[in-house]
Amino acid sequence: MPYCMTEKETGVSEKPGRHEKTRLIGSRTAASLCAALAMSSFYQESSRAQELILEEVIVTAQKRVENVQAIPVTINVMPGEEIEKFRIRNIVDLAGFIPGLEILPTPQNLANISVRGLGTGAGNETYDQSVGLFIDGIYAGRQREFQASLFDLERVEIIKGTQNSLLGKNTSLGAISVVTRKPGDDLAGYIQADYEFEYDSFYSTGAVDLPAGPGAIRLAFNQVSEQGYVRNTFTGNSVPEREQATVRLTMLFPFADDGELTLGYQYDDLDIDGDTFQIAKDTKGIIAALDPAVIAGLNEKKQAYTSFGKQGGALDKQTGDRAYINFEYPLASHTLTALTGLSSYDNKRVIDSDFTTGDYLSVLVDQDFSQFTQELRLVSTDEGRFTYIAGLFYLDSDFDLDETLDTAFPPPFTLGPFPLTGARLKSYQQDTRVLSVFGQGELELGDRWRATLGLRWTDEEKDAVFANTHLRSSPGIGIISPEVAPTSLEREEDNFDGSINLQWDLSDSTMLYGSWARGSKSGGFSAAVSLPSDAEYDTEEADTTEAGVKLQLFRGAAILNLAVFRTEIDDFQVVRFTGLGFDTTTIPVESEGVELESQWAASTDLTLAASVTYTDASEKNSGDAMPGSPDWSGSITARYEHELGLGRLRWRLDGALNYVDERYTDRQEKFLIDAVTIFDLRLAVLPAGDNWEVALLGRNLLDEEVSFEFDYPIFGGDDESTTVASLNRPRTIALQGRYNF
């Protein structure tokens, strides 16, 4: 939903450079549900449309500044402006706006992320991700870091397909790159506040640029005070209650000839009380016999209690630090970049794992993580027939996990003849060291042909210590979780990843490409098993083939992109919930489909955009659909802006219609979620100078329900008879105010 500009206003030269050939892009990718519908109007309005172009979108997905339309990669871009307008506060919120990106919730507040139907399950916290997260170029090494706040951003890039050659570490299925705003040269800033009426929630964010002698400083903050939408009738609380406060300091110092030093630091404090998961089915009456206070059924009421939680419910508290130093310096006809990253977090959780009003099964998690990364790269200019990137990457991380499992089931709920009682403390410490050498070269084969080759070699070592201690022993706890003395585990692997791409610039407005890439996700050890002998799992290796075309139409008034893809993985890592833990195994899977994206500057007042993704993702052996993978997903967005007729006031209407087809939430095609259409609408009033704005924002205006359901084996639920499920947030209306200074 970008602002449309005339060609004169863009300041783009008449003879664009190599990476500016397609200079006409929307500041938000979307695709072509609306393209076909709009074609007849294109011709009727052609004389006017030719005077308009879409804003150029610049990305850094390939570690150099490029126009997204000129590179042979499928990238969806969500601008920071839209993230603020639609109150998208984290990666989970973002997924609803991006077809082909799915994120399912879990009781552990972990992100179960898939791209094009494939992704890493969230049950095992020692898993690396196959969809990597990068924040200002720094790799985020754990699932918990997907809880990071999205605020004061330039953009978020969702990069689809295997990306290991350049992005590296665990991007075999794609990557999400978060790019924050950098300091400006003048004293300026903004503050925005949202009040949501139905659930009495408050959100605020803001930033200020401060000139500082030879450089500039930007200070930004984000605050969330979100009340729950599910009523726990046993405790009287509405859950989940989310409090999150984040501050970020960024300093930018130019030096020498076009050199630049950027320093960044962010602190985040997250506190979530309660969760929305509840007993959805109890067809065998097991839960009713265990706890008559629980009324099974998926709705906005639940009955649960744990004495381990602060308010009688689950809790999740996390504090985190993130810092980076980015040094860029021109060196002959190259740019030398040194990017240093430091990150850490401390996470404490209470998981009410029986989902009832008794202390029958509780899990307490204490987790610490710290990571150091260093990347050095040399990037040639984009002039000449041959351009390249070469670099080194080093990672050193420490992950410590203490998990207490407390069981106290009353008779007759036993493990055979043994009482299912007791408590154990599982300890797991892991040190990871990674060294990578990577490079990518692009050769112009002629006036319009280019070939690209990328290679990456990675050496990874993981050293772990696994231990299990009984805090309150019993025969039952001894069977399900036997004591284990501290046991050392070691693993070393070398991975060789690569990519090949052929690109044909048919004209200055049409680009065709074909690519193949192989990427790996490292193996390691699972802390979710009972015995260390069962902990090791193998490397996951993905092969992705993709072909596509990127078009600009009507002198930049529209774009239309198409990509077809296929991904195969022979040893896909999957997680199965057993009731008291998670089993890890590998299976062969495949995913194939097509993606379309389009955008049209219909007039100076109206911009339309649409996208659609079709995916067929399945297990090769059984043919079963992959969990969390819809066949179809799509998005239609529109922005209309016009004079209000009162002084110099304008009104602006932003709408987003996001569709996700039916899909399963568990393997063996269990728990079918119905298709859902989420409609968001924002109506704003603002002056010509854009120094303030008042708006009404409606989220999920159709009040659609999206459930996430799974078997609960410990209560006999291997056949969908005893299940646990949750619902999404219902319709909300908020008042927004923003002041720019």
C-alpha positions in Angstrom: 0.0 0.0 0.0 2.6 2.5 -1.0 2.3 6.2 -1.8 2.3 6.7 -5.6 4.5 9.3 -7.1 4.9 10.8 -10.5 8.1 10.0 -12.5 9.4 13.5 -11.9 9.0 13.2 -8.1 11.1 10.0 -7.8 14.4 11.6 -8.9 15.3 8.4 -10.7 17.7 9.0 -13.6 16.6 8.3 -17.2 19.3 5.7 -17.6 19.1 3.5 -14.5 22.0 1.4 -13.3 22.2 -2.4 -13.4 20.3 -2.8 -10.1 17.9 0.0 -10.9 16.6 -1.4 -14.2 13.3 -2.3 -12.6 12.8 0.9 -10.5 9.1 0.6 -10.1 8.1 -1.4 -7.1 5.6 -1.2 -4.4 6.9 -0.5 -0.9 5.0 -3.7 -0.1 5.1 -6.8 -2.1 1.8 -8.5 -2.7 0.6 -10.4 -5.7 -1.7 -11.0 -8.3 -5.1 -11.9 -7.1 -6.1 -8.4 -8.2 -3.9 -8.3 -11.3 -6.3 -10.2 -13.5 -9.2 -8.1 -12.2 -7.4 -4.9 -12.9 -6.3 -5.5 -16.4 -9.3 -4.0 -18.1 -9.0 -0.9 -16.0 -5.3 -0.7 -16.9 -6.2 0.0 -20.5 -9.0 2.4 -19.7 -6.7 4.4 -17.5 -3.4 3.9 -19.5 -2.8 7.6 -20.3 -3.1 8.6 -16.6 -1.3 5.5 -15.3 1.8 6.2 -17.4 2.4 9.3 -15.4 2.6 7.3 -12.2 5.2 4.9 -10.8 5.4 2.8 -7.7 8.0 3.6 -5.1 11.3 1.7 -5.5 11.9 -1.0 -2.9 15.5 -1.5 -1.8 16.5 -4.7 -0.1 19.7 -6.1 1.3 18.8 -9.8 1.1 21.9 -10.6 -1.0 24.2 -8.5 1.2 24.3 -5.6 -1.2 21.9 -2.7 -1.8 19.6 -3.7 -4.6 16.2 -3.1 -6.2 14.0 -6.1 -5.3 12.6 -6.2 -8.9 16.1 -6.6 -10.4 17.2 -9.7 -8.4 16.3 -13.3 -9.1 14.9 -14.1 -5.7 11.3 -14.2 -4.4 11.2 -11.6 -1.6 8.1 -10.2 0.1 8.7 -6.9 1.7 6.6 -5.4 4.5 7.5 -1.7 5.0 7.9 -0.3 8.5 5.1 2.2 7.8 2.5 -0.5 7.4 3.8 -2.5 10.4 3.1 0.6 12.5 -0.3 1.3 11.0 -1.7 -2.2 11.4 -0.1 -2.6 14.8 2.0 -5.6 13.9 4.0 -6.2 17.0 6.0 -9.4 16.4 6.8 -12.0 13.8 3.7 -14.1 14.6 1.4 -11.1 13.8 3.4 -10.5 10.5 2.6 -14.0 9.2 -1.0 -13.2 8.5 -0.1 -10.6 5.9 2.4 -12.7 3.9 1.0 -15.6 1.7 3.2 -18.6 2.0 4.5 -17.8 5.5 2.7 -19.7 8.2 3.3 -19.5 12.0 1.4 -21.8 14.4 1.2 -21.0 18.1 2.3 -23.5 20.8 1.7 -23.6 24.6 5.5 -22.9 25.1 5.2 -19.6 23.2 7.5 -20.8 20.5 7.3 -20.0 16.9 6.4 -22.9 14.6 7.4 -21.3 11.3 7.0 -22.7 7.8 7.6 -21.2 4.3 6.0 -22.7 1.3 4.6 -25.5 3.5 7.8 -26.6 5.2 9.5 -25.6 8.4 10.9 -26.7 11.7 8.6 -27.8 14.5 8.7 -25.8 17.7 8.6 -28.5 20.3 12.3 -29.1 20.5 14.1 -26.0 21.8 17.5 -27.2 20.9 16.6 -27.4 17.2 18.1 -24.9 14.8 15.6 -23.3 12.5 15.3 -24.0 8.8 13.8 -20.4 8.4 16.5 -18.1 9.8 15.9 -14.8 11.5 18.2 -11.9 11.0 18.0 -8.5 12.8 20.1 -5.8 11.2 22.1 -8.6 9.6 22.8 -10.4 12.8 21.7 -14.1 12.9 19.2 -14.8 15.7 20.1 -18.3 16.9 17.1 -19.5 18.9 13.3 -19.9 18.5 12.8 -17.6 21.5 14.2 -14.7 19.5 11.2 -14.7 17.3 9.4 -13.0 20.2 11.3 -9.8 19.5 9.3 -6.7 19.1 8.8 -5.2 15.6 8.9 -1.4 15.8 10.6 1.6 14.2 11.6 -0.4 11.2 12.6 0.4 7.6 11.2 -3.0 6.5 11.0 -6.7 7.0 12.2 -8.9 4.1 10.7 -12.4 3.8 13.1 -14.3 1.6 11.7 -17.5 0.2 13.6 -20.6 -0.9 17.1 -21.9 0.0 19.4 -19.0 0.9 22.5 -20.7 2.5 25.1 -19.5 0.0 25.0 -15.9 1.2 22.9 -15.8 4.4 24.3 -19.1 5.7 23.4 -20.5 9.1 20.2 -22.5 8.8 18.3 -20.8 6.0 17.6 -24.0 4.0 13.9 -23.0 3.5 14.2 -19.2 3.7 14.9 -16.3 6.0 13.3 -13.3 7.6 15.4 -10.1 7.7 14.4 -7.3 10.0 15.9 -3.9 9.2 15.6 -1.1 11.7 15.5 2.6 11.0 18.8 4.4 11.1 19.5 7.9 12.5 18.7 11.0 10.4 20.8 14.1 10.2 18.2 16.5 11.7 16.4 16.7 15.0 13.1 14.9 14.2 10.9 12.0 15.5 7.5 10.8 16.1 5.3 9.3 18.8 2.3 7.0 18.2 -0.3 5.6 20.7 -3.1 3.1 20.2 -5.9 2.3 22.5 -7.9 -0.9 21.9 -11.4 -0.6 23.3 -12.8 -4.2 23.6 -10.0 -5.6 25.7 -8.7 -2.3 27.2 -5.2 -2.7 25.6 -2.7 0.1 25.1 0.2 0.3 22.7 2.8 3.1 22.2 5.9 3.6 20.1 8.2 6.4 19.1 11.6 7.6 18.1 13.8 10.7 18.0 16.8 11.6 15.9 19.5 13.6 17.7 22.4 15.2 15.8 25.6 14.4 17.7 28.6 16.3 16.5 30.2 14.1 13.8 27.3 11.7 13.7 23.7 11.1 14.7 21.8 9.2 17.3 18.3 7.6 17.1 16.5 6.5 20.3 13.4 4.4 19.8 11.0 2.7 22.2 8.0 0.3 22.0 5.5 -0.6 24.8 2.7 -3.1 24.7 0.1 -3.6 27.5 -2.3 -6.1 26.0 -5.1 -7.7 28.0 -6.4 -11.2 27.4 -9.4 -12.3 25.4 -10.0 -15.8 26.9 -11.6 -15.8 30.4 -10.2 -18.3 32.9 -13.3 -18.8 34.9 -11.5 -20.8 37.6 -9.0 -18.0 38.4 -11.0 -15.0 37.2 -8.2 -13.8 35.0 -8.4 -12.9 31.3 -5.5 -14.4 29.4 -3.0 -14.0 27.9 -1.9 -10.7 29.5 1.1 -9.4 27.7 3.5 -6.6 28.9 6.5 -5.8 26.7 8.8 -2.9 26.9 11.7 -2.4 24.4 14.2 0.4 23.9 16.8 0.7 21.1 19.7 3.1 20.7 21.4 3.4 17.3 24.4 5.6 16.6 25.7 6.4 13.1 29.1 8.0 12.4 30.4 8.7 8.9 34.2 8.9 8.5 36.9 9.3 5.9 35.7 8.9 2.3 32.2 7.4 2.4 33.1 5.2 5.4 30.4 4.5 8.0 30.3 3.1 11.6 27.0 2.0 13.0 26.5 1.0 16.7 23.2 -0.5 17.9 21.9 -1.7 21.2 18.4 -3.0 22.2 16.9 -4.1 25.5 13.7 -6.1 25.7 11.5 -7.0 28.7 8.7 -9.4 28.0 6.1 -10.7 30.5 3.2 -12.9 29.5 0.7 -14.2 32.1 -1.6 -17.1 31.1 -2.2 -18.8 27.8 -5.2 -19.5 25.6 -4.8 -23.3 25.4 -7.7 -25.4 26.8 -9.2 -28.9 26.7 -11.1 -29.0 23.4 -12.3 -32.6 23.3 -12.9 -35.2 25.9 -14.9 -37.9 24.1 -13.7 -40.7 26.4 -14.5 -38.7 29.6 -10.9 -39.0 30.9 -10.6 -35.3 31.7 -14.1 -35.2 33.3 -13.1 -38.1 35.6 -9.8 -36.4 36.4 -11.2 -32.9 36.9 -15.0 -32.3 36.9 -14.3 -28.5 37.0 -13.1 -28.6 33.3 -15.8 -28.1 30.6 -14.4 -29.4 27.4 -14.9 -27.2 24.3 -13.1 -24.7 22.2 -14.3 -21.2 23.1 -13.2 -18.0 24.9 -13.6 -19.6 28.3 -11.2 -22.1 30.0 -10.8 -23.7 33.4 -7.2 -24.1 34.5 -4.9 -23.5 37.5 -1.3 -24.1 38.5 0.2 -23.2 41.9 3.5 -22.6 40.1 2.2 -19.5 38.2 2.2 -16.0 39.6 -1.6 -15.6 39.0 -2.5 -19.2 39.0 -1.7 -19.7 35.3 1.1 -20.2 32.9 3.8 -17.5 32.7 6.5 -16.5 30.4 9.1 -13.9 31.3 12.1 -13.0 29.2 14.7 -10.3 29.2 17.1 -9.9 26.3 20.0 -7.7 25.1 21.2 -7.3 21.5 24.1 -5.2 20.3 26.0 -4.8 17.0 28.8 -2.9 15.4 28.8 -2.5 11.6 31.9 -1.0 10.0 31.8 -0.2 6.3 34.7 1.2 4.4 35.3 1.7 0.7 38.5 -0.1 -0.4 39.6 0.5 -4.0 36.6 -0.7 -6.1 35.1 -2.7 -3.1 33.3 -2.2 0.2 34.8 -3.9 3.2 32.2 -4.7 5.9 32.9 -6.0 9.4 29.7 -6.9 11.3 29.9 -7.9 14.9 26.9 -9.1 16.9 26.3 -9.9 20.5 23.0 -11.2 21.8 21.6 -12.8 25.0 18.4 -13.6 26.8 17.2 -15.1 30.0 13.8 -16.9 29.8 11.7 -18.3 32.6 8.4 -20.1 32.0 5.7 -22.0 33.8 3.7 -24.3 31.5 0.5 -25.7 32.9 0.8 -28.9 30.9 -2.3 -30.7 32.1 -4.6 -27.7 31.1 -6.8 -28.5 34.1 -7.4 -26.9 37.6 -5.1 -29.4 39.3 -1.3 -29.5 39.7 -1.2 -32.8 37.8 1.5 -31.9 35.3 3.6 -28.8 35.3 6.8 -27.8 33.5 9.1 -25.1 34.7 11.8 -23.8 32.3 14.9 -21.7 33.0 16.8 -20.9 29.9 19.9 -18.8 29.2 21.4 -18.0 25.8 24.3 -15.9 24.6 25.8 -15.6 21.2 28.7 -13.9 19.5 29.0 -13.5 15.7 31.6 -12.0 13.5 31.3 -11.5 9.7 33.8 -10.1 7.4 33.0 -9.6 3.7 34.3 -7.9 0.7 31.8 -6.7 -1.9 32.8 -5.5 -5.3 31.0 -2.6 -7.0 28.1 -3.4 -9.3 29.9 -2.1 -12.3 31.7 -4.3 -14.9 31.0 -7.8 -16.3 32.0 -9.7 -13.1 30.9 -8.8 -9.6 31.3 -10.8 -6.5 31.0 -11.1 -2.7 33.4 -13.0 -0.5 33.4 -13.4 3.2 34.1 -15.2 6.5 31.6 -15.9 9.3 32.1 -17.1 12.8 29.6 -17.9 15.5 30.1 -18.9 19.2 27.0 -19.5 21.3 26.1 -21.0 24.7 22.7 -22.4 25.5 21.7 -23.6 29.0 18.4 -25.2 29.8 17.0 -26.4 33.1 13.6 -28.0 32.9 11.7 -29.2 35.9 8.8 -31.7 35.2 6.4 -32.1 38.2 3.7 -34.8 38.1 1.1 -35.6 40.7 -1.7 -37.6 39.1 -4.2 -39.1 41.5 -5.3 -42.8 41.3 -6.5 -44.4 39.1 -4.3 -42.3 36.7 -1.2 -44.5 36.9 1.5 -45.8 34.5 0.4 -49.4 34.6 0.6 -50.4 38.3 2.9 -47.4 39.2 1.7 -44.0 40.5 2.3 -41.3 38.0 3.9 -38.9 40.5 7.3 -37.4 41.1 9.5 -34.6 39.8 12.7 -34.4 37.9 15.2 -31.8 36.8 16.7 -32.1 33.3 19.8 -30.0 32.6 21.2 -29.4 29.2 24.1 -27.2 28.2 25.3 -26.8 24.7 28.3 -24.9 23.2 28.2 -24.2 19.4 31.0 -23.0 17.2 30.6 -22.3 13.5 33.1 -21.2 10.9 32.0 -20.5 7.4 33.7 -19.3 4.2 31.3 -18.1 1.5 31.3 -16.3 -1.8 29.0 -15.5 -4.7 30.0 -14.3 -8.2 27.9 -12.9 -11.0 29.1 -12.8 -14.6 27.5 -11.0 -17.5 27.3 -13.4 -20.4 26.1 -10.8 -22.8 24.1 -7.6 -22.9 21.1 -9.3 -21.2 22.3 -12.6 -19.8 23.8 -13.1 -16.3 24.9 -16.2 -14.4 25.5 -16.4 -10.7 27.3 -19.0 -8.7 27.3 -19.1 -4.9 29.2 -21.5 -2.6 29.5 -21.8 1.2 31.5 -24.2 3.3 30.6 -24.5 7.0 32.3 -26.3 9.8 30.2 -26.7 13.0 30.9 -28.2 16.3 28.5 -28.8 19.1 29.5 -29.9 22.6 26.7 -30.7 25.1 26.1 -32.1 28.5 22.9 -34.0 29.3 21.8 -34.8 32.8 18.6 -35.8 34.6 18.1 -35.7 38.4 15.0 -36.9 40.4 13.8 -34.2 42.8 10.9 -36.4 44.0 11.3 -40.0 43.0 8.7 -42.6 42.2 8.6 -45.8 40.0 6.4 -43.9 37.5 8.8 -40.9 37.1 11.7 -43.4 36.9 10.0 -45.1 33.9 9.1 -42.0 31.9 12.3 -40.0 32.8 15.1 -42.1 34.3 17.9 -40.5 36.2 21.0 -39.8 34.0 24.4 -38.7 35.3 26.0 -35.8 33.4 26.8 -37.2 30.0 28.9 -35.5 27.4 27.8 -35.3 23.8 30.0 -34.2 20.9 29.2 -33.6 17.2 31.1 -32.1 14.3 29.9 -31.7 10.7 31.1 -30.1 7.5 28.4 -28.8 5.1 28.9 -27.6 1.6 26.1 -25.5 0.2 25.7 -23.8 -3.1 23.4 -22.1 -5.6 23.3 -21.6 -9.4 21.2 -18.9 -11.1 20.7 -17.9 -14.7 19.0 -14.5 -15.4 17.8 -13.0 -18.7 16.9 -9.4 -18.9 14.5 -9.7 -21.8 14.0 -5.9 -21.7 14.4 -3.1 -19.2 11.0 -4.0 -17.8 11.1 -7.8 -18.0 13.4 -10.3 -16.3 13.3 -14.1 -16.4 15.4 -16.4 -14.2 15.9 -20.0 -13.2 17.8 -21.2 -10.1 18.9 -24.2 -8.1 20.1 -24.2 -4.5 21.2 -26.7 -1.9 21.1 -25.7 1.7 21.6 -27.5 5.0 20.2 -27.2 8.5 22.7 -28.5 11.0 22.1 -31.6 13.0 22.6 -31.8 16.8 21.1 -33.1 20.0 17.5 -33.0 21.3 17.0 -32.1 25.0 13.4 -33.4 24.7 14.3 -37.1 24.9 14.6 -39.2 28.1 18.1 -40.7 27.4 21.2 -39.1 25.9 21.6 -42.1 23.6 18.5 -41.0 21.8 19.4 -37.3 21.6 21.4 -37.0 18.3 19.7 -36.2 15.0 21.1 -35.8 11.5 21.6 -32.8 9.3 18.7 -31.7 7.2 19.5 -30.9 3.5 17.1 -29.1 1.1 17.2 -28.8 -2.7 15.2 -26.0 -4.1 14.5 -25.3 -7.8 12.8 -22.1 -8.9 11.9 -20.3 -12.1 10.3 -16.9 -12.4 9.6 -13.7 -14.2 9.4 -10.2 -12.9 7.6 -7.6 -15.0 7.0 -3.9 -14.7 4.0 -2.6 -16.6 2.7 0.7 -18.0 6.0 2.5 -17.5 6.1 1.6 -13.8 2.5 2.0 -12.8 2.3 -1.7 -12.1 4.4 -4.8 -11.4 3.5 -8.5 -12.0 5.8 -11.3 -10.7 5.5 -15.0 -11.1 7.6 -17.8 -9.6 7.2 -21.6 -9.6 9.2 -23.7 -7.1 10.0 -27.2 -5.9 11.8 -28.2 -2.7 12.9 -31.7 -1.7 14.2 -32.9 1.6 15.2 -36.5 2.3 15.9 -36.1 6.0 13.3 -33.5 7.2 13.5 -33.1 11.0 10.1 -33.6 12.6 8.9 -33.4 16.2 6.1 -35.5 17.7 4.5 -34.6 21.1 4.2 -37.6 23.4 2.5 -35.9 26.3 5.5 -35.8 28.5 8.1 -34.8 25.9 8.9 -34.7 22.2 10.3 -37.4 19.9 12.5 -36.5 17.0 12.7 -38.3 13.7 13.5 -37.6 10.0 11.3 -38.2 7.0 11.4 -37.4 3.3 9.2 -34.5 2.2 8.6 -32.3 -0.8 6.9 -29.0 -1.6 6.0 -27.5 -5.0 3.8 -24.6 -6.1 3.5 -21.2 -7.6 3.5 -17.6 -6.3 2.1 -14.5 -7.9 2.5 -10.9 -6.8 1.2 -7.7 -8.3 0.8 -4.1 -7.6 -0.9 -1.2 -9.4 -0.8 2.6 -9.0 -4.4 3.0 -10.3 -4.3 6.8 -9.8 -2.7 9.4 -7.6 -5.3 8.5 -5.0 -5.6 4.7 -5.3 -3.0 1.9 -5.0 -4.0 -1.8 -5.2 -1.8 -4.8 -4.5 -2.5 -8.6 -4.3 -0.6 -11.8 -3.8 -1.4 -15.5 -4.0 0.6 -18.6 -3.2 -0.3 -22.2 -4.1 1.6 -24.9 -2.3 1.4 -28.7 -2.4 3.6 -29.8 0.6 3.5 -33.5 1.6 5.4 -36.4 3.1 6.9 -38.5 0.3 6.1 -41.9 1.8 2.5 -41.4 2.8 1.4 -38.5 0.6 0.0 -36.9 3.7 -0.2 -33.1 3.7 2.4 -31.3 5.9 1.1 -29.7 9.1 0.4 -26.0 8.8 0.5 -26.0 5.0 -2.6 -24.6 3.2 -3.0 -25.2 -0.5 -3.9 -21.6 -1.1 -3.1 -18.4 0.7 -3.6 -14.8 -0.6 -3.7 -11.2 0.3 -5.4 -8.2 -1.3 -4.6 -4.7 0.0 -5.7 -1.2 -1.0 -5.0 2.4 -0.1 -7.2 5.3 -1.1 -6.3 8.8 -0.2 -8.3 12.0 -1.0 -9.0 15.5 0.1 -11.5 15.8 2.9 -12.7 19.2 1.9 -12.0 20.8 5.3 -9.1 23.1 5.0 -6.1 21.1 3.9 -7.2 17.8 5.6 -7.1 14.5 3.8 -8.5 11.1 4.6 -6.8 7.8 4.0 -8.3 4.3 3.9 -6.1 1.3 4.2 -7.6 -2.2 3.9 -6.1 -5.7 4.0 -8.0 -8.9 3.1 -5.9 -12.0 4.0 -7.0 -15.5 3.1 -5.7 -18.9 4.3 -7.1 -22.1 3.0 -7.9 -25.1 5.2 -4.9 -26.9 6.6 -4.0 -29.6 9.2 -2.2 -28.8 12.4 -0.7 -32.3 13.0 0.9 -35.1 11.0 -1.2 -37.9 9.5 -3.7 -35.2 8.4 -5.1 -34.6 11.8 -7.1 -31.5 13.0 -8.3 -29.7 9.9 -8.5 -25.9 10.3 -11.2 -24.3 8.3 -10.3 -21.7 5.6 -10.3 -18.2 7.1 -10.5 -14.7 5.7 -9.1 -11.9 8.0 -10.2 -8.4 7.1 -8.4 -5.4 8.6 -9.4 -1.8 7.9 -7.9 1.5 8.9 -9.5 5.0 8.4 -7.2 8.0 9.0 -7.5 11.8 8.9 -4.3 13.8 8.4 -3.2 17.2 7.2 -1.3 18.0 4.0 2.0 18.3 6.0 1.6 14.8 7.5 2.7 16.1 10.9 -0.1 14.3 12.7 -2.6 11.6 12.1 -5.7 10.2 13.9 -7.1 6.9 12.8 -9.5 4.1 13.7 -8.1 0.6 13.2 -10.2 -2.6 13.0 -8.5 -5.9 13.1 -10.2 -9.2 12.2 -13.4 -7.3 11.5 -15.2 -10.4 10.3 -14.5 -11.9 13.7 -13.1 -15.1 12.2 -11.9 -17.9 14.4 -8.6 -19.8 13.8 -7.9 -22.8 16.0 -4.8 -24.7 16.7 -5.4 -28.2 18.0 -3.3 -31.3 18.8 -3.7 -34.7 20.5 -2.9 -35.1 24.2 -1.4 -38.6 24.4 -1.1 -38.8 28.2 -4.9 -38.7 28.4 -5.4 -41.3 25.8 -5.5 -38.7 23.0 -3.8 -40.5 20.1 -7.0 -40.6 18.1 -8.4 -37.1 18.4 -10.4 -38.1 21.4 -8.6 -35.9 24.0 -7.3 -32.7 22.5 -5.9 -29.3 23.5 -6.5 -26.2 21.3 -6.5 -22.5 21.3 -8.2 -19.6 19.4 -6.8 -16.5 17.7 -7.6 -13.0 18.9 -11.1 -11.9 17.9 -12.3 -8.6 16.4 -10.8 -5.5 17.9 -11.3 -1.8 17.3 -8.5 0.7 18.3 -8.0 4.5 18.2 -4.6 5.5 16.9 -2.9 8.9 17.2 0.5 9.9 15.8 2.5 13.1 15.9 5.6 13.7 13.8 8.0 16.4 14.7 
